[in-house]
């Protein structure tokens, strides 16, 4: 049985709200709508978007049809990402260190 995949209703986005979530290995962020469109960015965990390698992005209209198309796209991306083995801890750490130049996280 397919697990339910929740996305907020149209009024959520019409009120300038974004959304983020995950499905298996796929992590995603739907940015606050701008100029009638919703921009979606995807990556593979375990890190947050700021420290992760972006795997794809797409833009959809703020409409019922746009939400349906975005849901389909996210499910397709999740299926593709989940069909491959997750990155190893070493691969994740190497990318993180490359991104941060090996510097420790700032205090505060």
KETORTI-875187 format. One record per residue: residue number from 0; residue in one letter; x, y, z of N, C-alpha, C, O in turn. Coordinates in pm, 1 decimal. Example, Ala and Ser with C-alpha at 12.3 -4.5 7.8 and 13.67 -1.06 7.14 Angstrom:
k 0 | r a | nx 1319.0 | ny -569.0 | nz 780.0 | cax 1230.0 | cay -450.0 | caz 780.0 | cx 1320.0 | cy -330.0 | cz 780.0 | ox 1423.6 | oy -331.9 | oz 846.5
k 1 | r s | nx 1285.0 | ny -225.0 | nz 708.0 | cax 1367.0 | cay -106.0 | caz 714.0 | cx 1290.0 | cy 3.0 | cz 787.0 | ox 1340.9 | oy 113.8 | oz 803.9
***
This chain:
k 0 | r x | nx 84.1 | ny -118.4 | nz 0.0 | cax 0.0 | cay 0.0 | caz 0.0 | cx 88.3 | cy 124.4 | cz 0.0 | ox 182.1 | oy 134.1 | oz 79.2
k 1 | r x | nx 59.4 | ny 217.4 | nz -86.6 | cax 135.1 | cay 342.2 | caz -100.6 | cx 112.4 | cy 430.4 | cz 21.4 | ox -1.4 | oy 453.1 | oz 62.3
k 2 | r x | nx 220.7 | ny 479.8 | nz 78.7 | cax 212.5 | cay 570.4 | caz 192.5 | cx 157.8 | cy 705.1 | cz 144.9 | ox 194.8 | oy 754.5 | oz 38.4
k 3 | r x | nx 70.1 | ny 762.5 | nz 224.6 | cax 12.4 | cay 893.2 | caz 192.3 | cx 122.9 | cy 998.3 | cz 181.6 | ox 219.1 | oy 996.4 | oz 258.3
k 4 | r x | nx 108.2 | ny 1090.2 | nz 85.5 | cax 205.4 | cay 1197.7 | caz 67.5 | cx 131.2 | cy 1329.3 | cz 80.9 | ox 56.8 | oy 1368.9 | oz -8.8
k 5 | r x | nx 151.4 | ny 1396.4 | nz 192.4 | cax 77.8 | cay 1518.2 | caz 223.1 | cx 149.4 | cy 1642.1 | cz 171.7 | ox 269.7 | oy 1659.4 | oz 191.5
k 6 | r x | nx 73.8 | ny 1726.9 | nz 106.0 | cax 114.8 | cay 1863.2 | caz 75.0 | cx 0.0 | cy 1954.1 | cz 117.1 | ox -116.0 | oy 1914.2 | oz 106.0
k 7 | r x | nx 28.4 | ny 2074.5 | nz 164.8 | cax -78.2 | cay 2165.8 | caz 204.7 | cx -169.7 | cy 2202.6 | cz 87.2 | ox -134.2 | oy 2186.3 | oz -29.6
k 8 | r x | nx -287.1 | ny 2252.1 | nz 121.8 | cax -384.6 | cay 2293.9 | caz 21.4 | cx -344.7 | cy 2428.2 | cz -38.6 | ox -255.0 | oy 2495.4 | oz 12.2
k 9 | r x | nx -410.5 | ny 2466.4 | nz -144.9 | cax -378.7 | cay 2586.8 | caz -221.5 | cx -371.6 | cy 2712.6 | cz -135.0 | ox -280.6 | oy 2793.7 | oz -152.3
k 10 | r x | nx -465.5 | ny 2730.0 | nz -42.5 | cax -466.8 | cay 2852.9 | caz 38.1 | cx -339.2 | cy 2869.2 | cz 120.9 | ox -299.6 | oy 2981.7 | oz 151.1
k 11 | r x | nx -275.2 | ny 2759.8 | nz 157.3 | cax -148.7 | cay 2766.7 | caz 231.0 | cx -45.2 | cy 2844.8 | cz 150.2 | ox 21.4 | oy 2933.8 | oz 203.1
k 12 | r x | nx -32.3 | ny 2811.4 | nz 23.1 | cax 65.7 | cay 2877.8 | caz -63.7 | cx 19.7 | cy 3018.6 | cz -103.5 | ox 101.2 | oy 3109.7 | oz -117.7
k 13 | r x | nx -112.4 | ny 3035.2 | nz -121.4 | cax -165.7 | cay 3167.7 | caz -156.3 | cx -141.5 | cy 3269.3 | cz -44.1 | ox -142.2 | oy 3390.1 | oz -67.9
k 14 | r x | nx -120.1 | ny 3219.8 | nz 77.7 | cax -92.5 | cay 3307.5 | caz 192.0 | cx 57.4 | cy 3319.7 | cz 219.3 | ox 99.1 | oy 3344.6 | oz 332.4
k 15 | r x | nx 138.2 | ny 3301.7 | nz 113.7 | cax 283.7 | cay 3321.4 | caz 118.0 | cx 356.6 | cy 3230.2 | cz 215.5 | ox 449.3 | oy 3273.3 | oz 284.1
k 16 | r x | nx 315.0 | ny 3105.2 | nz 221.4 | cax 382.4 | cay 3007.7 | caz 306.1 | cx 459.0 | cy 2907.8 | cz 220.9 | ox 413.8 | oy 2868.9 | oz 113.2
k 17 | r x | nx 574.6 | ny 2866.8 | nz 269.8 | cax 650.2 | cay 2759.2 | caz 208.0 | cx 621.3 | cy 2628.8 | cz 281.1 | ox 531.9 | oy 2622.1 | oz 365.4
k 18 | r x | nx 697.2 | ny 2526.3 | nz 248.3 | cax 676.7 | cay 2395.5 | caz 310.2 | cx 803.5 | cy 2313.6 | cz 289.3 | ox 873.1 | oy 2331.3 | oz 189.4
k 19 | r x | nx 833.1 | ny 2226.0 | nz 381.0 | cax 944.9 | cay 2133.4 | caz 360.0 | cx 906.8 | cy 1997.5 | cz 415.3 | ox 818.5 | oy 1985.3 | oz 500.2
k 20 | r x | nx 974.8 | ny 1896.3 | nz 365.8 | cax 945.5 | cay 1761.3 | caz 410.7 | cx 1043.2 | cy 1662.9 | cz 351.8 | ox 1146.0 | oy 1700.2 | oz 295.4
k 21 | r x | nx 1009.0 | ny 1535.9 | nz 366.0 | cax 1093.4 | cay 1429.4 | caz 312.4 | cx 1007.2 | cy 1309.2 | cz 278.6 | ox 893.4 | oy 1295.8 | oz 323.5
k 22 | r x | nx 1065.6 | ny 1223.0 | nz 198.1 | cax 1002.6 | cay 1095.2 | caz 163.4 | cx 1117.4 | cy 999.2 | cz 135.9 | ox 1180.4 | oy 1005.0 | oz 30.3
k 23 | r x | nx 1143.9 | ny 911.5 | nz 230.9 | cax 1258.6 | cay 823.1 | caz 217.4 | cx 1386.0 | cy 906.0 | cz 220.2 | ox 1406.8 | oy 985.8 | oz 311.7
k 24 | r x | nx 1471.1 | ny 887.3 | nz 120.4 | cax 1596.9 | cay 961.6 | caz 112.1 | cx 1577.1 | cy 1105.0 | cz 63.5 | ox 1662.4 | oy 1190.8 | oz 86.4
k 25 | r x | nx 1464.8 | ny 1130.9 | nz -3.5 | cax 1439.1 | cay 1262.8 | caz -61.7 | cx 1400.6 | cy 1364.0 | cz 45.0 | ox 1310.7 | oy 1340.1 | oz 125.6
k 26 | r x | nx 1469.4 | ny 1476.7 | nz 44.5 | cax 1431.8 | cay 1593.0 | caz 125.1 | cx 1395.0 | cy 1703.8 | cz 26.7 | ox 1454.2 | oy 1714.6 | oz -80.7
k 27 | r x | nx 1297.7 | ny 1785.3 | nz 63.8 | cax 1257.4 | cay 1891.6 | caz -28.2 | cx 1214.7 | cy 2015.4 | cz 48.3 | ox 1173.0 | oy 2008.9 | oz 163.9
k 28 | r x | nx 1226.7 | ny 2128.9 | nz -20.2 | cax 1176.7 | cay 2254.8 | caz 32.6 | cx 1100.2 | cy 2326.2 | cz -77.6 | ox 1151.3 | oy 2347.1 | oz -187.6
k 29 | r x | nx 977.6 | ny 2362.9 | nz -46.0 | cax 895.1 | cay 2444.3 | caz -134.1 | cx 908.1 | cy 2585.9 | cz -79.5 | ox 858.7 | oy 2616.2 | oz 29.2
k 30 | r x | nx 973.9 | ny 2671.1 | nz -154.4 | cax 997.9 | cay 2807.9 | caz -107.5 | cx 868.3 | cy 2887.6 | cz -107.3 | ox 771.3 | oy 2849.8 | oz -173.0
k 31 | r x | nx 867.0 | ny 2997.8 | nz -33.1 | cax 750.2 | cay 3085.9 | caz -33.5 | cx 724.0 | cy 3128.7 | cz -177.0 | ox 817.6 | oy 3164.2 | oz -248.6
k 32 | r x | nx 598.1 | ny 3126.0 | nz -220.4 | cax 567.4 | cay 3162.9 | caz -358.7 | cx 611.1 | cy 3305.0 | cz -392.7 | ox 604.7 | oy 3396.1 | oz -310.2
k 33 | r x | nx 655.3 | ny 3320.3 | nz -516.4 | cax 691.9 | cay 3451.7 | caz -568.7 | cx 635.7 | cy 3463.8 | cz -709.3 | ox 651.9 | oy 3373.9 | oz -791.8
k 34 | r x | nx 570.7 | ny 3573.8 | nz -735.4 | cax 515.8 | cay 3603.3 | caz -867.7 | cx 430.7 | cy 3488.4 | cz -922.3 | ox 438.3 | oy 3454.1 | oz -1040.3
k 35 | r x | nx 350.7 | ny 3430.6 | nz -834.9 | cax 256.3 | cay 3327.3 | caz -877.9 | cx 316.2 | cy 3190.7 | cz -902.8 | ox 251.2 | oy 3105.0 | oz -962.6
k 36 | r x | nx 440.6 | ny 3168.1 | nz -857.8 | cax 502.4 | cay 3036.7 | caz -876.9 | cx 560.0 | cy 2983.7 | cz -745.8 | ox 594.7 | oy 3060.1 | oz -655.7
k 37 | r x | nx 569.2 | ny 2851.7 | nz -737.6 | cax 629.9 | cay 2782.4 | caz -624.2 | cx 756.6 | cy 2715.1 | cz -675.0 | ox 752.4 | oy 2637.1 | oz -770.1
k 38 | r x | nx 868.6 | ny 2745.5 | nz -611.5 | cax 998.0 | cay 2689.2 | caz -649.4 | cx 1031.6 | cy 2577.9 | cz -550.1 | ox 1028.0 | oy 2599.0 | oz -428.9
k 39 | r x | nx 1064.1 | ny 2459.4 | nz -602.1 | cax 1093.7 | cay 2342.9 | caz -519.1 | cx 1238.1 | cy 2300.9 | cz -541.7 | ox 1284.0 | oy 2291.8 | oz -655.6
k 40 | r x | nx 1309.7 | ny 2275.4 | nz -432.4 | cax 1447.9 | cay 2227.8 | caz -437.3 | cx 1452.3 | cy 2093.7 | cz -365.7 | ox 1391.6 | oy 2077.1 | oz -259.9
k 41 | r x | nx 1525.5 | ny 1996.4 | nz -424.7 | cax 1536.8 | cay 1864.2 | caz -363.1 | cx 1683.4 | cy 1829.4 | cz -337.2 | ox 1773.7 | oy 1877.1 | oz -405.9
k 42 | r x | nx 1704.1 | ny 1745.1 | nz -236.2 | cax 1837.0 | cay 1694.6 | caz -203.3 | cx 1822.0 | cy 1564.1 | cz -127.7 | ox 1712.5 | oy 1529.2 | oz -83.4
k 43 | r x | nx 1931.5 | ny 1492.7 | nz -113.1 | cax 1932.9 | cay 1370.1 | caz -33.8 | cx 1988.5 | cy 1402.6 | cz 103.4 | ox 2092.3 | oy 1468.0 | oz 114.4
k 44 | r x | nx 1919.9 | ny 1357.2 | nz 209.4 | cax 1966.9 | cay 1379.5 | caz 346.0 | cx 2104.3 | cy 1317.4 | cz 366.4 | ox 2157.5 | oy 1258.4 | oz 272.3
k 45 | r x | nx 2162.5 | ny 1327.5 | nz 480.6 | cax 2098.6 | cay 1359.3 | caz 608.2 | cx 2105.6 | cy 1505.8 | cz 646.4 | ox 2043.2 | oy 1545.2 | oz 745.0
k 46 | r x | nx 2179.3 | ny 1588.9 | nz 572.3 | cax 2196.4 | cay 1727.8 | caz 611.0 | cx 2078.1 | cy 1813.4 | cz 569.0 | ox 1999.8 | oy 1775.7 | oz 481.8
k 47 | r x | nx 2066.7 | ny 1930.0 | nz 633.0 | cax 1966.5 | cay 2027.9 | caz 591.6 | cx 2008.4 | cy 2085.9 | cz 456.8 | ox 2120.2 | oy 2063.7 | oz 410.5
k 48 | r x | nx 1919.2 | ny 2158.8 | nz 396.1 | cax 1943.8 | cay 2213.0 | caz 261.4 | cx 2073.8 | cy 2292.4 | cz 253.5 | ox 2147.3 | oy 2281.7 | oz 155.3
k 49 | r x | nx 2101.8 | ny 2370.7 | nz 354.9 | cax 2219.7 | cay 2457.0 | caz 353.8 | cx 2348.7 | cy 2376.6 | cz 335.2 | ox 2443.1 | oy 2425.4 | oz 273.0
k 50 | r x | nx 2353.7 | ny 2255.8 | nz 387.7 | cax 2476.4 | cay 2175.7 | caz 383.8 | cx 2467.4 | cy 2055.6 | cz 290.0 | ox 2557.4 | oy 1971.6 | oz 288.5
k 51 | r x | nx 2361.7 | ny 2047.0 | nz 213.1 | cax 2341.6 | cay 1931.2 | caz 125.3 | cx 2368.8 | cy 1966.2 | cz -19.8 | ox 2364.1 | oy 2082.7 | oz -59.4
k 52 | r x | nx 2396.9 | ny 1864.9 | nz -97.2 | cax 2416.2 | cay 1880.5 | caz -241.4 | cx 2278.4 | cy 1882.6 | cz -306.9 | ox 2203.2 | oy 1785.5 | oz -298.1
k 53 | r x | nx 2245.8 | ny 1993.8 | nz -372.6 | cax 2116.8 | cay 2005.2 | caz -440.3 | cx 2111.6 | cy 1905.3 | cz -555.8 | ox 2204.3 | oy 1897.6 | oz -636.4
k 54 | r x | nx 2003.0 | ny 1829.2 | nz -562.9 | cax 1987.9 | cay 1725.6 | caz -665.3 | cx 1894.2 | cy 1765.9 | cz -778.4 | ox 1895.7 | oy 1704.4 | oz -885.1
k 55 | r x | nx 1812.9 | ny 1868.8 | nz -756.0 | cax 1720.0 | cay 1911.7 | caz -859.8 | cx 1633.2 | cy 2025.2 | cz -811.0 | ox 1627.2 | oy 2054.8 | oz -691.6
k 56 | r x | nx 1566.3 | ny 2087.9 | nz -905.4 | cax 1473.8 | cay 2195.8 | caz -872.7 | cx 1372.1 | cy 2208.6 | cz -984.8 | ox 1397.8 | oy 2171.0 | oz -1099.2
k 57 | r x | nx 1256.7 | ny 2262.2 | nz -949.7 | cax 1149.5 | cay 2279.5 | caz -1047.4 | cx 1059.6 | cy 2391.3 | cz -996.8 | ox 1056.7 | oy 2420.6 | oz -877.2
k 58 | r x | nx 986.2 | ny 2453.5 | nz -1088.5 | cax 894.0 | cay 2561.1 | caz -1055.0 | cx 755.0 | cy 2524.2 | cz -1105.0 | ox 738.7 | oy 2470.5 | oz -1214.6
k 59 | r x | nx 654.9 | ny 2554.3 | nz -1022.1 | cax 515.8 | cay 2522.0 | caz -1054.3 | cx 427.2 | cy 2642.9 | cz -1027.7 | ox 458.5 | oy 2724.5 | oz -941.0
k 60 | r x | nx 316.8 | ny 2655.4 | nz -1101.2 | cax 224.7 | cay 2765.9 | caz -1074.3 | cx 150.8 | cy 2745.1 | cz -942.3 | ox 126.2 | oy 2631.7 | oz -901.2
k 61 | r x | nx 116.0 | ny 2854.9 | nz -876.9 | cax 35.8 | cay 2848.1 | caz -754.8 | cx -109.4 | cy 2827.4 | cz -798.3 | ox -183.1 | oy 2923.0 | oz -822.3
k 62 | r x | nx -148.0 | ny 2701.1 | nz -807.7 | cax -283.1 | cay 2662.6 | caz -849.0 | cx -305.6 | cy 2518.1 | cz -807.5 | ox -211.4 | oy 2448.3 | oz -770.1
k 63 | r x | nx -429.7 | ny 2473.6 | nz -814.0 | cax -459.8 | cay 2332.7 | caz -784.5 | cx -382.3 | cy 2241.2 | cz -879.2 | ox -329.6 | oy 2138.0 | oz -837.8
k 64 | r x | nx -376.1 | ny 2279.9 | nz -1007.0 | cax -302.5 | cay 2200.9 | caz -1105.7 | cx -153.0 | cy 2200.2 | cz -1075.3 | ox -85.5 | oy 2098.6 | oz -1091.7
k 65 | r x | nx -102.0 | ny 2316.4 | nz -1030.3 | cax 39.0 | cay 2326.5 | caz -994.8 | cx 74.5 | cy 2236.8 | cz -877.0 | ox 179.6 | oy 2172.7 | oz -877.4
k 66 | r x | nx -12.3 | ny 2231.9 | nz -776.0 | cax 11.5 | cay 2145.3 | caz -660.4 | cx 8.1 | cy 1999.0 | cz -703.1 | ox 90.6 | oy 1919.4 | oz -658.3
k 67 | r x | nx -87.2 | ny 1963.1 | nz -789.6 | cax -95.0 | cay 1824.3 | caz -838.7 | cx 30.5 | cy 1787.5 | cz -916.7 | ox 84.5 | oy 1678.2 | oz -899.4
k 68 | r x | nx 77.3 | ny 1878.2 | nz -1002.6 | cax 198.3 | cay 1851.7 | caz -1081.0 | cx 320.7 | cy 1843.0 | cz -989.5 | ox 409.0 | oy 1760.0 | oz -1011.1
k 69 | r x | nx 325.6 | ny 1929.0 | nz -887.1 | cax 436.4 | cay 1927.1 | caz -792.7 | cx 437.4 | cy 1795.2 | cz -714.3 | ox 543.7 | oy 1736.8 | oz -693.4
k 70 | r x | nx 321.9 | ny 1748.9 | nz -671.6 | cax 312.0 | cay 1621.1 | caz -599.7 | cx 364.1 | cy 1507.7 | cz -687.4 | ox 442.5 | oy 1424.6 | oz -641.6
k 71 | r x | nx 321.0 | ny 1504.2 | nz -813.1 | cax 365.7 | cay 1399.8 | caz -905.8 | cx 516.6 | cy 1405.8 | cz -925.5 | ox 583.9 | oy 1302.7 | oz -923.8
k 72 | r x | nx 570.1 | ny 1527.0 | nz -944.2 | cax 714.2 | cay 1544.2 | caz -964.0 | cx 792.0 | cy 1498.2 | cz -841.1 | ox 891.9 | oy 1427.3 | oz -853.4
k 73 | r x | nx 746.1 | ny 1539.0 | nz -722.0 | cax 815.1 | cay 1499.1 | caz -599.6 | cx 811.1 | cy 1347.7 | cz -579.7 | ox 911.1 | oy 1288.5 | oz -539.0
k 74 | r x | nx 697.7 | ny 1284.5 | nz -607.6 | cax 688.2 | cay 1139.3 | caz -594.6 | cx 780.7 | cy 1068.5 | cz -693.8 | ox 844.0 | oy 968.6 | oz -659.6
k 75 | r x | nx 788.3 | ny 1120.3 | nz -816.5 | cax 880.0 | cay 1063.2 | caz -916.2 | cx 1025.3 | cy 1078.7 | cz -871.8 | ox 1104.6 | oy 985.3 | oz -883.9
k 76 | r x | nx 1060.1 | ny 1196.5 | nz -820.6 | cax 1196.6 | cay 1220.4 | caz -774.2 | cx 1230.2 | cy 1130.6 | cz -655.5 | ox 1341.2 | oy 1078.0 | oz -646.5
k 77 | r x | nx 1134.8 | ny 1113.2 | nz -564.9 | cax 1156.0 | cay 1026.8 | caz -448.1 | cx 1176.1 | cy 882.3 | cz -491.8 | ox 1264.2 | oy 813.7 | oz -440.0
k 78 | r x | nx 1095.7 | ny 835.7 | nz -586.4 | cax 1110.1 | cay 697.2 | caz -633.9 | cx 1247.6 | cy 675.8 | cz -695.4 | ox 1311.8 | oy 573.7 | oz -670.7
k 79 | r x | nx 1292.9 | ny 771.7 | nz -775.3 | cax 1424.7 | cay 759.7 | caz -838.5 | cx 1535.8 | cy 762.4 | cz -734.3 | ox 1628.5 | oy 681.7 | oz -740.5
k 80 | r x | nx 1527.3 | ny 854.6 | nz -639.0 | cax 1631.8 | cay 866.4 | caz -537.4 | cx 1633.0 | cy 744.5 | cz -445.9 | ox 1740.0 | oy 696.3 | oz -408.7
k 81 | r x | nx 1516.3 | ny 694.5 | nz -409.5 | cax 1507.6 | cay 580.7 | caz -319.1 | cx 1544.0 | cy 449.0 | cz -386.4 | ox 1563.0 | oy 348.2 | oz -318.3
k 82 | r x | nx 1553.9 | ny 448.4 | nz -519.2 | cax 1591.9 | cay 327.2 | caz -592.6 | cx 1742.2 | cy 302.7 | cz -586.3 | ox 1789.2 | oy 194.3 | oz -620.8
k 83 | r x | nx 1817.3 | ny 403.0 | nz -542.5 | cax 1963.0 | cay 391.4 | caz -533.2 | cx 2004.5 | cy 384.4 | cz -387.2 | ox 1933.1 | oy 433.7 | oz -299.9
k 84 | r x | nx 2118.8 | ny 323.8 | nz -360.3 | cax 2163.6 | cay 318.3 | caz -220.4 | cx 2191.1 | cy 458.0 | cz -165.6 | ox 2234.1 | oy 546.1 | oz -240.1
k 85 | r x | nx 2167.1 | ny 478.9 | nz -37.6 | cax 2197.0 | cay 609.9 | caz 20.9 | cx 2347.3 | cy 636.0 | cz 19.4 | ox 2427.9 | oy 543.3 | oz 12.7
k 86 | r x | nx 2382.8 | ny 762.3 | nz 25.6 | cax 2524.6 | cay 796.3 | caz 33.9 | cx 2581.1 | cy 742.8 | cz 164.8 | ox 2511.1 | oy 735.3 | oz 265.8
k 87 | r x | nx 2704.9 | ny 706.8 | nz 161.6 | cax 2769.6 | cay 659.7 | caz 283.6 | cx 2798.2 | cy 778.6 | cz 374.7 | ox 2797.4 | oy 893.7 | oz 331.0
k 88 | r x | nx 2823.3 | ny 749.1 | nz 500.6 | cax 2858.6 | cay 854.6 | caz 595.6 | cx 2985.7 | cy 925.3 | cz 550.2 | ox 2999.0 | oy 1046.3 | oz 568.3
k 89 | r x | nx 3078.1 | ny 852.0 | nz 492.1 | cax 3203.4 | cay 911.5 | caz 444.6 | cx 3177.8 | cy 1008.6 | cz 329.5 | ox 3236.9 | oy 1116.5 | oz 325.1
k 90 | r x | nx 3090.0 | ny 970.7 | nz 236.0 | cax 3056.4 | cay 1059.5 | caz 124.4 | cx 2989.6 | cy 1187.8 | cz 174.9 | ox 3020.6 | oy 1297.2 | oz 127.7
k 91 | r x | nx 2899.2 | ny 1173.9 | nz 269.8 | cax 2830.7 | cay 1290.3 | caz 326.8 | cx 2930.3 | cy 1380.7 | cz 398.4 | ox 2927.4 | oy 1502.6 | oz 382.0
k 92 | r x | nx 3017.1 | ny 1321.2 | nz 476.5 | cax 3115.4 | cay 1399.4 | caz 552.1 | cx 3212.1 | cy 1472.4 | cz 457.8 | ox 3245.0 | oy 1589.0 | oz 479.8
k 93 | r x | nx 3257.0 | ny 1403.2 | nz 353.4 | cax 3350.1 | cay 1463.9 | caz 257.7 | cx 3286.4 | cy 1585.5 | cz 190.9 | ox 3351.3 | oy 1689.1 | oz 176.3
k 94 | r x | nx 3159.9 | ny 1573.7 | nz 150.4 | cax 3092.5 | cay 1687.6 | caz 87.4 | cx 3075.7 | cy 1801.7 | cz 187.1 | ox 3098.4 | oy 1917.8 | oz 153.2
k 95 | r x | nx 3035.8 | ny 1769.0 | nz 310.4 | cax 3018.5 | cay 1871.2 | caz 414.2 | cx 3149.8 | cy 1945.0 | cz 438.3 | ox 3151.2 | oy 2067.8 | oz 446.4
k 96 | r x | nx 3259.0 | ny 1871.5 | nz 449.7 | cax 3388.2 | cay 1935.4 | caz 474.4 | cx 3432.5 | cy 2019.4 | cz 355.0 | ox 3492.6 | oy 2125.5 | oz 372.1
k 97 | r x | nx 3403.1 | ny 1972.4 | nz 235.1 | cax 3434.0 | cay 2051.8 | caz 114.8 | cx 3355.5 | cy 2182.9 | cz 117.1 | ox 3408.7 | oy 2289.5 | oz 85.8
k 98 | r x | nx 3229.6 | ny 2172.9 | nz 154.2 | cax 3141.5 | cay 2289.1 | caz 157.5 | cx 3183.7 | cy 2390.0 | cz 263.6 | ox 3178.8 | oy 2510.8 | oz 240.5
k 99 | r x | nx 3225.0 | ny 2340.3 | nz 379.6 | cax 3258.7 | cay 2428.4 | caz 492.3 | cx 3409.0 | cy 2450.6 | cz 504.7 | ox 3454.5 | oy 2514.1 | oz 599.8
k 100 | r x | nx 3485.6 | ny 2399.6 | nz 410.6 | cax 3632.1 | cay 2410.7 | caz 415.4 | cx 3689.0 | cy 2349.1 | cz 542.3 | ox 3794.2 | oy 2390.6 | oz 590.9
k 101 | r x | nx 3617.7 | ny 2248.6 | nz 596.4 | cax 3665.4 | cay 2179.0 | caz 715.2 | cx 3661.6 | cy 2260.5 | cz 842.5 | ox 3713.6 | oy 2217.4 | oz 945.4
k 102 | r x | nx 3599.7 | ny 2379.8 | nz 836.8 | cax 3593.8 | cay 2464.9 | caz 954.9 | cx 3481.0 | cy 2420.9 | cz 1046.7 | ox 3374.8 | oy 2381.1 | oz 998.9
k 103 | r x | nx 3502.2 | ny 2427.3 | nz 1177.9 | cax 3397.9 | cay 2386.5 | caz 1270.8 | cx 3277.9 | cy 2480.5 | cz 1264.6 | ox 3288.9 | oy 2595.6 | oz 1222.4
k 104 | r x | nx 3164.7 | ny 2429.3 | nz 1307.0 | cax 3041.6 | cay 2507.6 | caz 1311.6 | cx 3059.9 | cy 2625.3 | cz 1408.7 | ox 3112.1 | oy 2605.9 | oz 1518.4
k 105 | r x | nx 3018.0 | ny 2746.8 | nz 1370.3 | cax 3032.5 | cay 2862.6 | caz 1459.3 | cx 2949.5 | cy 2844.6 | cz 1585.8 | ox 2841.9 | oy 2785.0 | oz 1582.2
k 106 | r x | nx 2998.8 | ny 2895.4 | nz 1695.2 | cax 2926.9 | cay 2892.4 | caz 1823.6 | cx 2813.2 | cy 2994.3 | cz 1821.1 | ox 2821.5 | oy 3097.0 | oz 1753.7
k 107 | r x | nx 2705.9 | ny 2963.6 | nz 1896.7 | cax 2603.0 | cay 3063.1 | caz 1915.8 | cx 2485.7 | cy 3039.9 | cz 1837.6 | ox 2390.5 | oy 3117.6 | oz 1844.6
***
